[in-house]
Amino acid sequence: MARPIKKGLEYFPFDVGFFSDKKIKILKSRYGADGIVIYQYLLCEIYKENGYYLIVDDDYEYIISDDLNMEINKVKQVINFLLERSLFNYKLFQSDKVLTSTGIQKRYQEAVKTKASKKAITIEKYWLLNEEETATYIKVTLFKSNSEINSNKSEINSSLSEEKCHKEKKSKLKESKEKDIAYFSNAELNDAFIQFLNMRQEAGKQLNGYQIQILTEKLERVADTDEDRISAVKNAIAGGWSNFYPPKKQQQQKKSFNDQRTYDYQNLEKKLLENRDKRRSKDEKI
């Protein structure tokens, strides 16, 4: 019986400038060493399983959590960060739960160069590189299909119709999967934050990954508890604001503290004046 052909790689090249990359520095600053470990774990799984991509559904995220002994929410947050910073292709993950990137695929085709010299490698799906970037020993069936479509106008029209339906399905799938994105571990806070992002998008002010990161950090600063953060988000939605502000309850607590401090100071000054008058009265008697 013929031995099955191994799809993945035995090893992959690791860039010595890995930790000099700005995106990696931000990853480490936000999630510490755990963020680096999760990213490297995913790279190993990608190159080991299929060579250039990995399918990551909800069950697989729990496997990662168990293998690395990390909280599932942290795993989800790191994956979201990697997608937002284009370390993995965001659109392909939203449509098919696939993790890959052009950089991963370039390293893959370089790694299989020797093996492919004996027999060309056929790629059927999830390929991001265009024909110019793809090596001659990588045979992508998608390119062939495009060539056949271009030779027949009727097939082009049919393909465009199918593509339109496919895009509509992707759009609906993207909307449903956006609900699974975990910006915060608190489910109610996370849902409220997603509603805020939807409100901004409907107003024609869609945010990119870096802007969303700044907003999550701002929200953590303006309130001390998740309950207050939820109030801050809901206030922003109700007012159509583009930013978050401390809830009135927190502002009133701060005001009460300042009022008490002013009252104590005035009371102290009153006592000092009384003591001064007593000393003067005593000196006059003498």
C-alpha positions as CSV (number, residue, x, y, z in Angstrom):
1,M,0.0,0.0,0.0
2,A,1.4,3.4,-1.0
3,R,2.4,5.7,1.8
4,P,0.2,8.8,2.1
5,I,1.9,12.0,1.0
6,K,2.7,14.3,3.8
7,K,1.3,17.8,3.3
8,G,3.1,19.7,6.0
9,L,6.7,20.6,6.7
10,E,9.2,19.1,9.1
11,Y,10.5,22.5,9.9
12,F,10.1,26.1,8.8
13,P,12.5,29.1,8.7
14,F,12.4,31.5,11.6
15,D,13.4,35.2,11.0
16,V,16.1,36.4,13.3
17,G,14.5,39.8,13.2
18,F,11.2,38.4,14.7
19,F,11.4,40.4,17.9
20,S,12.3,43.6,16.1
21,D,9.0,43.6,14.3
22,K,6.8,46.5,15.6
23,K,3.7,44.2,15.5
24,I,5.5,41.6,17.6
25,K,6.6,44.3,20.1
26,I,2.9,45.4,20.5
27,L,1.8,41.8,20.8
28,K,4.3,41.2,23.6
29,S,3.4,44.5,25.4
30,R,-0.3,43.7,25.4
31,Y,-0.3,39.9,26.1
32,G,3.2,39.3,27.5
33,A,5.1,36.1,26.7
34,D,1.7,34.3,26.4
35,G,1.0,36.2,23.2
36,I,4.3,35.2,21.6
37,V,3.8,31.6,22.6
38,I,0.3,31.4,21.1
39,Y,1.5,33.0,17.8
40,Q,4.4,30.6,17.5
41,Y,2.2,27.6,18.4
42,L,-0.2,28.6,15.5
43,L,2.7,28.9,13.1
44,C,4.0,25.4,14.0
45,E,0.5,24.0,13.6
46,I,0.1,25.7,10.2
47,Y,3.4,24.4,8.7
48,K,3.0,21.0,10.3
49,E,-0.6,20.2,9.3
50,N,-1.2,21.5,5.7
51,G,2.0,23.5,5.1
52,Y,0.5,26.9,4.5
53,Y,-2.9,27.1,6.3
54,L,-4.8,25.9,9.4
55,I,-8.6,25.7,10.0
56,V,-9.3,27.0,13.5
57,D,-12.9,26.6,14.7
58,D,-14.2,27.1,18.3
59,D,-13.3,23.5,19.3
60,Y,-9.7,24.0,18.1
61,E,-9.4,27.1,20.2
62,Y,-10.2,25.0,23.3
63,I,-7.5,22.6,22.2
64,I,-5.0,25.4,22.0
65,S,-6.1,26.6,25.5
66,D,-5.6,23.1,26.9
67,D,-2.2,22.5,25.2
68,L,-0.8,25.8,26.4
69,N,-2.6,25.8,29.8
70,M,-4.0,29.3,29.1
71,E,-7.5,30.8,29.5
72,I,-9.7,30.4,26.4
73,N,-10.5,34.2,26.4
74,K,-6.8,35.0,26.1
75,V,-6.4,32.6,23.2
76,K,-9.4,34.3,21.4
77,Q,-8.0,37.8,22.1
78,V,-4.6,37.0,20.8
79,I,-6.0,35.4,17.6
80,N,-8.2,38.5,17.1
81,F,-5.1,40.8,17.6
82,L,-3.1,38.7,15.0
83,L,-6.0,39.1,12.5
84,E,-6.4,42.8,13.1
85,R,-2.7,43.4,12.6
86,S,-2.6,41.4,9.4
87,L,-0.3,38.7,10.8
88,F,-3.0,36.4,9.5
89,N,-5.5,37.2,6.6
90,Y,-8.6,38.6,8.2
91,K,-11.0,38.1,5.3
92,L,-10.2,34.4,4.9
93,F,-10.6,33.8,8.6
94,Q,-14.0,35.5,8.6
95,S,-15.3,33.5,5.6
96,D,-13.7,30.1,6.3
97,K,-12.1,30.1,9.7
98,V,-8.7,29.7,8.0
99,L,-5.4,31.0,9.3
100,T,-2.8,31.9,6.7
101,S,-1.0,34.9,5.2
102,T,1.0,35.8,2.1
103,G,4.2,35.7,4.2
104,I,3.4,32.1,5.4
105,Q,2.7,31.0,1.8
106,K,5.9,32.6,0.4
107,R,7.9,30.7,3.1
108,Y,6.0,27.5,2.3
109,Q,6.7,27.5,-1.4
110,E,10.4,28.2,-0.7
111,A,10.6,25.3,1.8
112,V,9.1,22.8,-0.7
113,K,11.3,23.9,-3.6
114,T,13.5,20.9,-3.5
115,K,10.6,18.4,-3.1
116,A,8.7,20.1,-5.9
117,S,11.6,19.8,-8.3
118,K,10.7,16.1,-8.6
119,K,6.9,16.6,-8.8
120,A,5.0,19.9,-8.9
121,I,2.7,20.6,-5.9
122,T,-0.9,21.3,-6.7
123,I,-2.8,23.9,-4.6
124,E,-6.6,23.8,-4.7
125,K,-7.7,26.3,-2.0
126,Y,-6.9,29.2,0.3
127,W,-4.0,30.5,-1.9
128,L,-3.4,34.2,-1.5
129,L,-0.4,34.8,-3.8
130,N,-1.1,36.0,-7.3
131,E,0.4,34.3,-10.4
132,E,3.4,36.6,-10.5
133,E,4.3,35.8,-6.9
134,T,3.7,32.0,-7.2
135,A,6.6,29.8,-8.1
136,T,6.4,27.8,-11.3
137,Y,6.5,24.5,-9.4
138,I,3.3,25.4,-7.5
139,K,0.3,24.6,-9.6
140,V,-2.7,26.5,-8.4
141,T,-6.0,25.2,-9.8
142,L,-7.7,28.6,-9.2
143,F,-5.4,30.2,-11.8
144,K,-6.3,27.6,-14.4
145,S,-10.0,28.1,-13.8
146,N,-9.6,31.9,-14.3
147,S,-7.9,31.2,-17.6
148,E,-10.7,29.0,-18.9
149,I,-13.3,31.6,-17.8
150,N,-11.6,34.4,-19.7
151,S,-11.8,32.4,-22.9
152,N,-15.6,32.2,-22.8
153,K,-17.8,35.2,-22.2
154,S,-20.9,33.2,-21.2
155,E,-18.8,31.4,-18.5
156,I,-17.7,34.8,-17.3
157,N,-21.3,36.0,-16.8
158,S,-22.1,32.7,-15.0
159,S,-19.1,33.0,-12.8
160,L,-19.9,36.6,-11.9
161,S,-23.4,35.6,-10.9
162,E,-22.0,32.8,-8.7
163,E,-19.4,35.1,-7.3
164,K,-22.1,37.6,-6.3
165,C,-24.1,35.0,-4.5
166,H,-20.9,33.8,-2.8
167,K,-20.0,37.3,-1.7
168,E,-23.5,37.7,-0.2
169,K,-23.1,34.5,1.7
170,K,-19.7,35.6,2.9
171,S,-21.2,38.9,4.0
172,K,-24.0,37.2,6.0
173,L,-21.4,34.7,7.5
174,K,-19.2,37.6,8.5
175,E,-22.0,39.4,10.3
176,S,-22.8,36.2,12.3
177,K,-19.2,35.5,13.1
178,E,-18.4,39.1,14.2
179,K,-20.5,38.3,17.3
180,D,-17.9,35.7,18.3
181,I,-15.1,38.3,18.5
182,A,-13.9,38.7,22.1
183,Y,-12.7,42.2,22.8
184,F,-13.5,41.8,26.5
185,S,-13.8,38.7,28.7
186,N,-17.1,40.0,30.2
187,A,-19.8,38.8,27.7
188,E,-22.2,41.7,28.4
189,L,-19.4,44.3,28.0
190,N,-18.2,42.6,24.8
191,D,-21.7,42.7,23.3
192,A,-22.2,46.3,24.2
193,F,-18.8,47.2,22.6
194,I,-19.7,45.4,19.4
195,Q,-23.0,47.3,19.3
196,F,-21.0,50.5,19.6
197,L,-18.8,49.5,16.7
198,N,-21.9,48.7,14.6
199,M,-23.3,52.1,15.5
200,R,-20.1,53.8,14.3
201,Q,-20.1,51.7,11.1
202,E,-23.8,52.6,10.3
203,A,-22.8,56.3,10.7
204,G,-20.2,55.8,8.0
205,K,-17.2,55.8,10.4
206,Q,-15.9,52.2,10.4
207,L,-12.9,51.7,12.6
208,N,-9.7,49.8,11.8
209,G,-7.9,47.4,14.1
210,Y,-5.6,49.9,15.6
211,Q,-8.4,52.4,16.3
212,I,-10.4,49.6,18.0
213,Q,-7.4,48.8,20.2
214,I,-7.1,52.5,21.3
215,L,-10.9,52.5,22.2
216,T,-10.6,49.3,24.3
217,E,-7.7,50.8,26.2
218,K,-9.6,54.1,26.7
219,L,-12.6,52.2,28.0
220,E,-10.5,50.4,30.6
221,R,-9.2,53.8,31.8
222,V,-12.4,55.7,32.1
223,A,-14.1,53.2,34.4
224,D,-12.8,50.9,37.2
225,T,-15.4,48.1,37.0
226,D,-17.1,46.2,34.1
227,E,-20.4,47.5,35.3
228,D,-19.3,51.1,34.9
229,R,-17.6,50.3,31.5
230,I,-20.9,48.9,30.3
231,S,-22.7,52.1,31.3
232,A,-20.0,54.2,29.5
233,V,-20.5,52.2,26.3
234,K,-24.3,52.4,26.5
235,N,-24.1,56.2,27.1
236,A,-21.9,56.5,24.1
237,I,-24.4,54.6,21.9
238,A,-27.4,56.6,23.2
239,G,-25.6,59.9,22.6
240,G,-24.1,58.9,19.3
241,W,-20.6,59.7,20.7
242,S,-17.3,58.6,19.1
243,N,-15.6,58.3,22.4
244,F,-16.1,57.0,26.0
245,Y,-16.6,59.1,29.2
246,P,-16.8,58.2,32.9
247,P,-20.3,57.4,34.0
248,K,-22.1,60.2,36.1
249,K,-22.0,58.0,39.2
250,Q,-18.2,57.9,39.0
251,Q,-18.0,61.7,38.4
252,Q,-20.3,62.3,41.4
253,Q,-18.1,60.1,43.6
254,K,-15.1,62.2,42.6
255,K,-17.0,65.4,43.2
256,S,-18.1,64.2,46.7
257,F,-14.5,63.4,47.6
258,N,-13.3,66.9,46.4
259,D,-16.1,68.6,48.4
260,Q,-15.2,66.7,51.6
261,R,-11.5,67.7,51.1
262,T,-12.6,71.4,50.8
263,Y,-14.8,71.2,53.9
264,D,-12.0,69.7,56.0
265,Y,-9.6,72.4,54.9
266,Q,-12.1,75.2,55.8
267,N,-12.7,73.6,59.2
268,L,-8.9,73.5,59.9
269,E,-8.6,77.1,58.9
270,K,-11.4,78.1,61.3
271,K,-9.7,76.3,64.2
272,L,-6.4,78.1,63.4
273,L,-8.1,81.5,63.5
274,E,-9.8,80.7,66.8
275,N,-6.5,79.6,68.3
276,R,-4.9,82.8,67.1
277,D,-7.6,85.0,68.7
278,K,-7.2,83.1,72.0
279,R,-3.4,83.8,72.0
280,R,-4.0,87.5,71.3
281,S,-6.6,87.7,74.1
282,K,-4.2,86.1,76.5
283,D,-1.3,88.4,75.6
284,E,-3.5,91.5,76.1
285,K,-4.4,90.3,79.7
286,I,-0.8,90.0,80.5
